[in-house]
Amino acid sequence: MNFDKELDARGLNCPLPILRAKKALTDMQSGQVLRIVSTDVGSVKDFQAFCKQTGNELLSQQEGNNEFTFFLKRK
């Protein structure tokens, strides 16, 4: 999937992946896509809740090699 910006949140625990993603999205234009890679198991539910609360769209989430990859579209 194409993305405009990437955030490496590996090794960070809640709430840091969400906080870094929020900051990254602030600098992006509406419709742009942010790719986030995290190792925090809790980030799966965190990003689902974050998108519901903020109106940003969770395009996809994948798991592999103990890493979670999320694609968020800026509202």
Beta strands, then each sheet from edge to edge (+ up, - down):
strand 1: 5-9
strand 2: 33-38
strand 3: 57-64
strand 4: 67-73
sheet 1: 1+ 2+ 4- 3+
end
